[in-house]
Amino acid sequence: MAEPRKRALVTGGATGIGKAAVLALVRAGYDVGLNYHTSAAAAQAVAAEAQGLGAKVLLLKCDVADDAAVRAMLREVDAGFGGLEALINNAGTTAPTPPKDLDAVSVEEWDRVFAVNVRGTFLVTRAAVPLLKRGRNPAIVNVASIVGLRPGPQPLAYASSKAAIVSLTKTLAGALGPEIRVNAVAPGWMEGDWMNRMLGENYQRLMERRAKATPLQRNVTADDVAETMLSLIEHNRFVNGEIVVIDGGFANTT
């Protein structure tokens, strides 16, 4: 008899790292709950691609900062899957304010970034724990950032929220062990829409400069991040509470 398919939930699964994670998990034999909030068309396209690869996909519209909505989403996952082997907390947002312009940061922007990035990670994790405890070798991977570990040209609220994810990951690793492992990834400068929005017209020039200064001579991609996430879930069974930097060695040489 064939082994039952594994089950995962990916928040913010419609684009970028989330999309890459969904497809990597599907190729590794997972059925996936694909959470999104506003990117409905993109989420449907990813779901169709995943289904074409043989996976069962639950499309889950939910604002991860809303506790009642999160609990309802996990009830839907429970009904559809009956448990989870993996949770990837990827949903995130930022505020478009330069890090040196403190006066430009509104309280509303600051609170929304923390609500999605930090509170959302906690709420989804808390609601998912009972399902993960029913899974086989369950693991959680959170998405931090290199700017959560060292200063970088990212908005203050975003960088601070990712530092909070670093701390939350380490704390959860102790709180949920030995049943559930919790780790995080911290990507460096990543190719794609997110950095394009952050850097604007300077995107190409600055990304090329960063690639030249990186020992591996390129910038990280969403697929690189998804590959590391899958390794943390599937293979690194004695790795817990770690923040894995994915930047081609840049942080070690500057």
C-alpha positions as CSV (number, residue, x, y, z in Angstrom):
1,M,0.0,0.0,0.0
2,A,1.3,3.4,-0.9
3,E,2.1,5.8,1.9
4,P,-0.5,8.6,2.4
5,R,0.5,11.9,1.0
6,K,2.0,14.4,3.4
7,R,0.2,17.7,4.2
8,A,1.4,21.3,4.4
9,L,0.0,24.8,4.9
10,V,1.8,27.7,3.3
11,T,0.7,31.3,4.1
12,G,1.2,33.9,1.5
13,G,1.4,31.1,-1.0
14,A,0.3,33.0,-4.2
15,T,3.5,34.8,-5.1
16,G,7.3,34.9,-4.5
17,I,8.7,32.6,-1.8
18,G,5.2,31.3,-1.0
19,K,4.6,30.2,-4.6
20,A,8.0,28.5,-4.8
21,A,7.4,26.7,-1.5
22,V,4.0,25.4,-2.6
23,L,5.4,24.0,-5.8
24,A,8.5,22.5,-4.1
25,L,6.3,20.8,-1.5
26,V,3.9,19.4,-4.2
27,R,6.9,18.0,-6.1
28,A,8.0,16.3,-2.9
29,G,4.6,14.6,-2.4
30,Y,2.6,17.0,-0.4
31,D,-1.0,18.1,-0.6
32,V,-1.0,21.8,0.2
33,G,-3.2,24.4,1.9
34,L,-2.5,27.6,0.0
35,N,-3.3,30.7,2.0
36,Y,-3.7,34.1,0.4
37,H,-5.4,37.4,1.3
38,T,-5.6,39.7,-1.7
39,S,-3.9,37.9,-4.6
40,A,-6.8,35.7,-5.7
41,A,-5.9,35.4,-9.3
42,A,-2.3,34.5,-8.6
43,A,-3.4,32.0,-5.9
44,Q,-5.8,30.3,-8.4
45,A,-3.0,30.0,-10.9
46,V,-0.6,28.4,-8.4
47,A,-3.3,26.0,-7.3
48,A,-4.0,25.0,-10.9
49,E,-0.3,24.3,-11.4
50,A,-0.1,22.3,-8.2
51,Q,-3.2,20.3,-9.1
52,G,-1.6,19.6,-12.5
53,L,1.3,18.0,-10.6
54,G,-1.1,15.7,-8.8
55,A,-1.7,17.5,-5.5
56,K,-4.8,18.2,-3.6
57,V,-4.9,21.9,-2.9
58,L,-7.1,23.9,-0.5
59,L,-7.4,27.5,-1.5
60,L,-7.7,29.5,1.7
61,K,-8.5,33.2,1.7
62,C,-7.6,34.7,5.1
63,D,-5.9,37.7,6.7
64,V,-3.4,36.0,9.0
65,A,-3.6,39.0,11.4
66,D,-7.2,38.2,12.2
67,D,-7.4,35.5,14.9
68,A,-11.0,34.4,14.2
69,A,-10.3,34.1,10.5
70,V,-7.1,32.1,11.2
71,R,-8.9,29.7,13.5
72,A,-11.6,29.2,10.8
73,M,-8.9,28.6,8.2
74,L,-7.3,25.9,10.3
75,R,-10.7,24.3,10.8
76,E,-11.0,24.1,7.1
77,V,-7.5,22.6,6.8
78,D,-8.4,20.0,9.5
79,A,-11.6,19.1,7.6
80,G,-9.7,18.8,4.3
81,F,-6.5,17.1,5.5
82,G,-7.0,15.8,9.1
83,G,-3.5,16.9,10.1
84,L,-0.3,18.6,8.9
85,E,3.3,17.6,8.5
86,A,4.5,21.1,7.7
87,L,3.7,24.7,8.2
88,I,5.4,27.5,6.3
89,N,4.7,31.0,7.8
90,N,5.5,33.1,4.8
91,A,2.8,35.8,4.7
92,G,4.3,39.2,5.0
93,T,4.0,42.9,4.2
94,T,6.1,46.0,4.4
95,A,5.7,49.8,4.4
96,P,7.3,51.9,1.6
97,T,9.2,54.3,3.8
98,P,13.0,54.8,3.6
99,P,14.8,53.5,6.8
100,K,16.3,57.0,7.5
101,D,12.9,58.8,7.3
102,L,11.5,58.1,10.7
103,D,8.8,60.8,10.5
104,A,7.4,59.2,7.4
105,V,6.4,56.0,9.3
106,S,2.8,56.2,10.4
107,V,1.6,54.3,13.4
108,E,-1.0,52.6,11.2
109,E,1.8,51.3,8.8
110,W,3.9,50.2,11.7
111,D,1.1,48.3,13.4
112,R,-0.1,46.6,10.1
113,V,3.5,45.3,9.4
114,F,3.7,43.8,12.9
115,A,0.2,42.5,12.7
116,V,0.8,40.5,9.6
117,N,4.5,39.6,10.0
118,V,4.6,38.8,13.7
119,R,1.1,38.4,15.1
120,G,0.1,36.5,12.0
121,T,3.0,34.0,12.4
122,F,2.0,33.4,16.0
123,L,-1.7,33.1,15.3
124,V,-1.3,30.6,12.5
125,T,1.3,28.6,14.5
126,R,-1.0,28.5,17.5
127,A,-4.0,27.3,15.5
128,A,-1.9,24.8,13.5
129,V,-0.3,23.1,16.5
130,P,-3.1,20.5,17.1
131,L,-2.9,19.5,13.5
132,L,0.8,19.3,13.4
133,K,0.8,17.1,16.5
134,R,-1.2,14.6,14.5
135,G,1.4,14.7,11.6
136,R,4.5,12.6,11.0
137,N,7.7,14.3,12.0
138,P,6.1,17.8,11.9
139,A,8.1,20.9,11.3
140,I,7.5,24.7,11.0
141,V,9.6,27.1,8.9
142,N,9.2,30.8,9.4
143,V,10.4,33.5,7.0
144,A,12.7,36.0,8.6
145,S,15.2,38.1,6.6
146,I,18.8,39.0,6.7
147,V,17.7,42.5,7.9
148,G,16.3,40.8,11.0
149,L,19.9,39.8,11.8
150,R,21.9,42.8,10.7
151,P,21.2,46.4,9.5
152,G,20.0,46.7,5.9
153,P,18.3,49.2,3.5
154,Q,14.8,48.0,4.5
155,P,12.0,50.0,6.1
156,L,12.2,50.2,9.9
157,A,9.0,48.4,10.6
158,Y,9.8,45.5,8.3
159,A,13.3,45.0,9.6
160,S,12.1,45.2,13.2
161,S,9.3,42.7,12.5
162,K,11.8,40.2,11.0
163,A,14.0,40.6,14.1
164,A,10.9,39.6,16.1
165,I,10.5,36.6,13.9
166,V,14.0,35.5,14.7
167,S,13.2,35.7,18.5
168,L,9.8,34.1,18.0
169,T,11.3,31.2,16.1
170,K,13.8,30.4,18.8
171,T,11.2,30.7,21.6
172,L,8.7,28.4,19.7
173,A,11.5,25.9,19.1
174,G,11.7,25.4,22.9
175,A,8.0,25.6,23.5
176,L,6.9,23.1,20.9
177,G,9.8,20.6,21.1
178,P,10.2,17.7,21.1
179,E,7.1,17.1,19.1
180,I,7.4,19.9,16.6
181,R,10.6,21.4,15.2
182,V,10.7,25.2,14.4
183,N,13.3,26.9,12.2
184,A,13.5,30.0,10.0
185,V,15.1,31.1,6.8
186,A,16.7,34.5,6.4
187,P,17.0,35.3,2.7
188,G,19.4,38.1,1.5
189,W,18.7,40.3,-1.5
190,M,16.2,38.3,-3.5
191,E,15.5,38.6,-7.2
192,G,11.9,39.4,-8.1
193,D,8.9,41.7,-7.5
194,W,9.5,42.3,-3.7
195,M,13.0,43.9,-4.2
196,N,11.8,45.6,-7.4
197,R,9.2,47.4,-5.4
198,M,11.7,48.3,-2.7
199,L,14.5,49.5,-5.0
200,G,12.4,51.0,-7.8
201,E,14.3,52.3,-10.8
202,N,17.6,51.4,-9.0
203,Y,16.7,47.7,-8.9
204,Q,18.8,46.4,-11.8
205,R,21.9,48.5,-10.9
206,L,21.8,47.6,-7.2
207,M,21.1,44.0,-7.7
208,E,24.0,43.6,-10.1
209,R,26.3,45.3,-7.7
210,R,25.1,43.0,-4.9
211,A,25.6,40.0,-7.0
212,K,29.2,41.0,-7.8
213,A,29.9,41.4,-4.1
214,T,28.5,37.9,-3.3
215,P,30.9,34.9,-3.3
216,L,28.5,32.9,-5.4
217,Q,28.2,35.8,-7.9
218,R,24.4,36.0,-7.9
219,N,21.4,37.0,-5.7
220,V,19.1,34.5,-4.0
221,T,15.9,33.4,-5.8
222,A,12.6,32.2,-4.4
223,D,13.5,28.7,-5.6
224,D,16.7,28.8,-3.5
225,V,14.6,29.7,-0.4
226,A,12.0,27.0,-1.1
227,E,14.8,24.4,-1.5
228,T,16.2,25.3,1.9
229,M,12.7,25.2,3.5
230,L,12.1,21.7,2.1
231,S,15.4,20.5,3.4
232,L,14.6,21.8,6.9
233,I,11.2,20.1,6.8
234,E,12.2,16.8,5.2
235,H,15.8,16.1,6.1
236,N,17.3,18.1,9.0
237,R,15.6,16.2,11.8
238,F,18.0,17.4,14.6
239,V,18.0,21.0,13.5
240,N,15.7,23.2,15.8
241,G,15.6,26.9,16.6
242,E,18.0,27.8,13.8
243,I,17.9,30.8,11.5
244,V,19.4,29.7,8.1
245,V,20.8,32.6,6.2
246,I,20.4,32.2,2.4
247,D,22.5,34.9,0.8
248,G,25.3,33.2,-1.1
249,G,27.9,34.1,1.6
250,F,27.5,37.9,1.3
251,A,27.0,38.5,5.0
252,N,30.2,36.6,5.8
253,T,32.3,38.7,3.5
254,T,31.2,42.3,4.3
